[in-house]
Amino acid sequence: MLCGRSGYVSESLRLCANCIRGRPEEAEPLIFEAHRRVRSRYGLPPAPPKAKNGIPCNLCANECVMGEGEKGYCGLRMNVKGRLSTLSKPSEAVLHAYKDPHVTNCCAAWFCPAGTGLGYPKYAVRPEAERGYANLAVFFYGCNFNCLFCQNWSHKEVEVAPRISVERLAERILRDPTYTCICFFGGSPEPQLPFALHLSRLVRESQPKRILRICFEWNGCGHPKLVRQAAELAYESGGNLKFDLKAFTPMMSYALSGVSNRRAYENFEAVYREFYERRREVPVLTATTLLVPGYVDEVEVEGIARFLAELDRDIPYSLLVFHPDFEMADLPVTPRSQVEKCYQAARRHLNRVNIGNLHLLSFAPP
C-alpha cells in the first residue's frame, strides 16, 4: 500500500480507494501490473493493443489494433498472418445458453415485465410475475473489461468455449413458447454484439406477434452504432438495457476493470435521449453498481447517481451487494455500513433505488 492505512484492501491491488483516487501517478503502475499478472494466466494482452499498421477492431471502446500474432483485449480476435481470425461472427458465437425460469435473479426483475407484469398485455404475458415462463440466458465468453472482482470469470476461457450457430440457438427459442425473454450477458456482450443482434432479429422476424423481450446486461462500452441497434431491439420488444456502471472516477474504473468506462456513460446518455421518454412506463434502461468493499463507496455511488439524476431522477438504479470472488476473494461481503451509506448517497439524487442480493447481508460485517 502507498499510504499504509488500514481498511478493506485486496491483495490483488494492494491499493486503497484513497490512493487510487488521490495518488494516480503512483498508483497507475501498480494497477497495470495487477491486471497484467491476471491476464497473463489466460494468454490475454495486458492492455488493448495499439500496433502500427495492425488490424483494427472497433466493436468496443478499447478499439484494439492487433499486430501480427497479437490478440485483441477480449481474446476473441487475433491477427494471423495479416488476416483477422475471430471466434465470433454474426452466424456463430462462443457462448453457453440455458433456461432460467422466472422470476430470475435479473437485476431488473424488481420493475421489469417478467418480474412484475409491468406493460401487460403488450410486453408481458400476464399482469403479474411470469411464473411458469422463462428467460433464455445467453452467457457470452470474452469481455472487453478485466474486472478483478468478476463473478463470471470463466468467460476468459475462450479457447475451450462451445461454439454455437445462430440457427441452432434460434430454433431452440422458436420451438419453446415458454421463453418470454432473451438476456445476453457474460463476460459482456459487446465483443459478440453482431451475433446477438442477428439472433434477436431472426427470432423476432420469425414470430413477430410473440412476446419475446430482448435484454442486454453489459458494461456498456460497445460501439455506439451497435449499442443503438441493441437499444432499438430492447425498446421495440419491451426489453431493457442493464448498464453495469462499475465506478464513477476514471482511476477507480481503471483499477477495478483495467480500462476506462467513459464510453458507458456516453452510451447510456445516448440511449436515454433517444428511447427513454418514448417508453417511460416500462423503462428501457437501468443502471447497476456492485458495491465492492473498500472501493465502490459512497463517493463512487454519488457520482453515478448524480449523473443519472441529471438525465432523469426516475431512472431505476440497483446497488448490488458484493460476494467474494476471483481476484478479490479476500474481501468480505459488502459491510452493512457501506451499503447504507451508498444507498443514502443514491437516494439523495434518485427516486427509484433498489438493493440487490440482500440475502448476502446476513454474512456481512457491520
N, C-alpha and C positions, 0 to 999 in steps of 0.2 A: 504494500500500500504506500501511496505517496505521503499521506497525512498522518498515518499511524493511529487514526481514531478507531474506536470500536463501533460495532453495529453489524448489520447484515451485509456481508461481503462474500461473494462467491470466489472460490479458489480459481475458477475458470478465468476471471478477470483480475482479481486482486486489486480492485479499484472500488472506491465507494462512489455514491452518486455525486457528492460534493466535489470530489476530484475530477470526475468525468466532466461535469458541467463547468467547474471553476478553473481547472488547470488543463485545458485541452491540448496544449502543445506537449506537455509532459505525458499526458495520458495516451495520446494517439499511437505512439509506437508500441505500447503495452497492449492496446486494443488490437492492433494489427496482428501482433504475434499470437494473441489468444485465438483469433479466428484462423490464422494460418495453420496453427497446430491442429485444430479440429478438422479443418477441411482437408489437410494432407492425408488423414486417415482414410478418406473416401476418394482420394485421387482427384480432388477438385482444386481449381486455382484459388490462391489466397485472396484475389481481388478480381473484379471484372477485367479481362484482358483488353488492352488497347494497342494492338500491334499495328505498326505502319504497314500499309498495303495488305492488311489482312482481310478476312471475310467478315462483314458486319452482320449483326443480328439486332433488330430493333423491336422485338416483341415486348421488351420491358424497359424500364428506366435505366438499367445497367448498360444498355447499348454496347454490348461486347463487340470487339473487333479481334477475331481469332487469327493468330499467325499459324504457320504450318505446324501441325501436330498439337495445337492448343485446343482445349475445351472451353466452352462458354461457362459462365459462373454457375448456371443451373445444372451443368453436367449432361444436358440432353443433346448438345450440338458440339461439333468438332470440325476443325479444318483438316481434312485428309487429302494430302497431295493437291492442295489448291481448290478443293471442292468441299462444299458444306455437307457433312454427314449428320443426319438427325435421327433421333429415336422417336420423334413425334411429328406428325403432319396431319392435315385435316382428315385423312382417311384412316389413320391409325395412331394410337397413343399408348403410352406406358401408364397403366392405371390398375386399380383394384376397385371393383364396384360391388356393393352389397345392399340388400334390402334392409331398411331401417324403419321399423313400424312407428307410426305416430302415436303419441306425441314424442318426438325425438328430443335429444339434448341440444338441438339447434339453438344458437344464441339469439335468434329472432322469435322463438316459439312463444314468448310472452306477449307478442302482439300480432303475429302473422296469421294468415288464414288457416294453416294446418293446426296451429296450437289453440286457436280461439274461434274459428269460423268467421273471422272478420272478412267482409267482402262477399259473403254468401248472398245470392246464388251465383254471382258472376265468377268469383275466384275461389270459392270453397264448395265442397260437395255437401256440406251440412252447416247449420248455423252455430255449431259448437265444435269443439276439438274433433279432428277427423280420425277418431279411433276406429280401427278396422282397415285403415288405409296406410300407405307407406310412402317414404321418400327413397329414391334411388340415390344413395350416397356414392359419389364418384371421387375416389381418392387418387389424385394425380401424383406421380413420382416427380421429383425435381422441384427446385424452388429458386427464386431469384433473391431470396434472403438467406441468412445463415444464423438464425436465432439460437443463441446459446441455451435458451430455456425450452426449445422446441418439444412439444408433446407428441409430435408425429414424426420424429427424426428418421424413421425407417424410409422416408421418401428419398433420402440421399442414396439409397442402394439401387440406383437406376439401372445398373448393368444386369441385375437379376430380376428386374421388374417384368411382370407379364405384359405382353403387347396384345392389344385388342382392337379389332377393326370397328369402324363406325357402324357398319351394317349389323354386325353381331350385337352390339350394345343397343342399337335402335330396336332391333327385333325383340330383345328382352323386354324393353319398355312397352312396345306396342301390343304384345300379347298378354300383358298383365294389367288389367284395368284398375287394380288397387293402387297403382302408383299415381300420386297426385302432385309430386314434386320431383325435380332433379336438383340436387345440390352438388356443385363442383367445389372441391376443396383440396387439401393436400398436406404437405408441400404447400403449394399455392398454384392456382390455375393459370397464372399469367404466361409461363413458358409454353403452355399447351392450349392457349385460348383458341387458336384456329380449329382444333378438334372439337372443343366444347361448343363453339358457335355452330359448326357444321352439324353436330349431333342434335343440338337443340332445334335447329331449323328443320332438319329431316323429320323428327318425330312430330313437330307441330304441324308441318305441312301434310303429313300422312293422316293425322287425326285432328283437324282444325277445330272441331267443336268440343274437344275433350278438355276438362280442367287438368292442366299439367303445368304447374308453375316452374319457372326456371330461376334458380338462385345460384349465387356465387359467394363463397366465403374466402376472402383473399386479403393480401396485404395492400392491394390497390395500386401497385406501381406498374401496371401494364401500359402498353402503348395507348394513347388517348383515343385513337380511332377504334381500336378493338374494345376498349372499355365502353365506349359509347354504344357499340353494337350489342355488347352484353347487357347494358342498361336498357336498351330498347326491347330486347327479348324479355327481360325481367318485368319491365313496365307493361308490356302487352299481355303477359301471361299471369300477372298477379304475383310475380316473384319479388325477390329482394336482393340487393347487393349489400353484403355484410363486410364493411371495411374494418380490418383489424388495424386500428391506429395505435401502434405499439408504444410510441413515445412522441413527445412534442418537441423537445430540444434536439437539434441536429446531432450533437455529440452523444446523447443517450441512445438515439436510434442507431448510430454507428457502433456504439459499444455493445448493445444487445443483439443487433441484427447484422452487423458487418457492412451495411450500406446505408445510404440516405433513404429516407421515406418521404421526401418533399413531394414527389410525384403523386403519392397517395392523397395528399391534401388538395393538390391541383385537380386530380380526377374526381375526388369527392365533390368539390365545389362545382365542377362542370356538370356532373350528373344531377346534382341538386337543381341547378339553374335551368336545365332543360326538362327534367321529368318530375321533380318532387311536387310542384304545385298542381300538376295535371292529375295527380292521384294521391291527394293528401289523406283521404280516408283509409287507404291501405298503403302505408309508407313503402316507397320503392327502395329506400336505402336506410341503413342504420350504421352505427359505429360501435366497436367493442374495444376494450383495453384490458389486457391481462395485468393484474397488479403484482408484479414481480417484487418480492420483499426487498426493501432497501434501495430499489432502483426506480420503479414506476410508482412514484409517490404523489402527494397532493400537488406538487409543483408541475409535474408532467400532466396529471389529470386536469388541473385547472386550465392549463394552456390548451388542451384538446377541447374541453368543454366550452371555453371562450370562443374558439374557432367555430364550433358547431353553432353556438348561440348567435354569432354574427350572421349566420345564414338563416336559422330558424330555431327558436327555443323549444319547439315541439319535436325536433328530430330525436328518435329513440336512441338511447345510449346505454350500453351494458358494461358494467365493471365486473370482470371475471376473477374469482378467487383462484390463486395460483396453487398448483401442487408440484412438488419437486420432480424434476425430470432432466434428462440429457446432461448437459454440462453444468447445469445449475441444480443438480440433485442434492447438493449440500445446503441449499436454502430450505427454510421451513414453508409450510402453508402460510399464505399471507396473514400476518398478525391482524387481529381484530381491530386494534387501534389504527392500523394503516387503512383498513377497509373503511372504517368510519370517517377518517379524515378525507379520504378520496371521495367518498360518497357526498360529504358535505361540500367539498370543492366543486363537484359536478352540479349539485343541486343549486348552488349559487347562480348558475347560469342557465340550467336546463329544466324543463318541466317533467320530462319523462326519463327517469334514470332507474335502471334495474341492476340488481346484484345477482350475478350468475354463479353457479357452483356453491351455493350457500351451505350445502351439506358438509363441505370441507371445513367449515369454521369450527366444527366440533373437535378438529385436530389442530387448530391454530393456537399459537401463543397469544397472550394478551395484546 
